[in-house]
Amino acid sequence: MRSNLFILIFILLVCSACGGHGKRSHERKFLTIASLKGPSSMGIIRFIDSVYNDSAKNIKISIQDEPIQVRKMILDGSADFALLPSNMAAILYNMGFDYRLAAIPVWGTLYLFGGDTSVKSWEDLRNKRVYAMARGMTPDVLFRFLLEKNGLDPDRDIILDYSFPTHLNLSNAVAAGKADLAVLSEPQVSLVMKRNKNVHRIFDLNSEWNKVQGFPIAQTAFIVREDLLRNDPGLAERIISACERSVRWVNSYPDSAAVLIVKYNILPDAEVAVSAIPGSNMNFVRARGIREEIEKYFAVFYKMNPDIIGRKMPDENFYY
């Protein structure tokens, strides 16, 4: 696990050396928000819709398939705002990229999922094969942590299989009946359930984490370029507030939100979108009020492997 993360950090360093930190936001005529397909964009979908209907077009939305693509936009300086895994935000901050954490908009989307009906408790997982998408990444680390907290050694008492390296690979394997148990996230969970009626949610890993830790999983970060916060804090605040309002609206009006989620190609149909919204745990909470909870979340990663958050805990300037 450590070697893979050292390679990741090396790649980040090379990219940053080649491209610098990119053009500053005040040098451009528009602002760019980088987001991910899935809960990150589902939550801000009403804001996305307002941007596309704005004739001024001074904001651009870039919706990416994978976190590595959002990370690249931070590396080359093309993103003014970004939604990405919070541990990746910590890594980039600890490497000196000038972004601050404004909020946590998504609080745990992971589930133990599949067609195995024999699993009713953690002990039932003993000697079972469970598929995870990538060793050392957030789903794997969180699941290993919960196994340990429930009395199971992840390296001895269970078979963790990384044969399917992406969410798409893994969800297709579950849908085809090739993986009876998997750690999978929304909205892939809802997509698979529509394709295969014999699979179901077994454990809500966010709820299981909450039982152990006493707070939810601070899974996704909403970060903002520091020079924008410094040079035009009013504009930055208007965008942050608009995204916050959008998340509230999505949770209050899931049927209407589902229409927009399909319109902007986040998910293929409204039925899946409506199903995925409650399980995506979207709640836009400002970082400055929950620093303790975020630090406790990072501390779990730091204890298991410091490389996962950039070898150190982010300092107080990380929190906006």
Secondary structure, DSSP 4 states (H G I P E B T S, - for coil): -HHHHHHHHHHHHHHHHHHTT---GGGSSSEEEEEETTHHHHHTHHHHHHHHT-TT--EEEEEESSHHHHHHHHHTT--SEEEEEHHHHHHHHHTT--EEEEEEEE---EEEEES-TT--SGGGGTT-EEE-SSTTSHHHHHHHHHHHHTT--TTTTSEEE--S-SHHHHHHHHHTTS-SEEEEETTHHHHHHHH-TT-EEEEEHHHHHHHHHSS----EEEEEEHHHHHH-HHHHHHHHHHHHHHHHHHHH-HHHHHHHHHHTTSSS-HHHHHHHHHHT-EEEEEGGG-HHHHHHHHHHHHHH-GGGGTSS---GGGB-
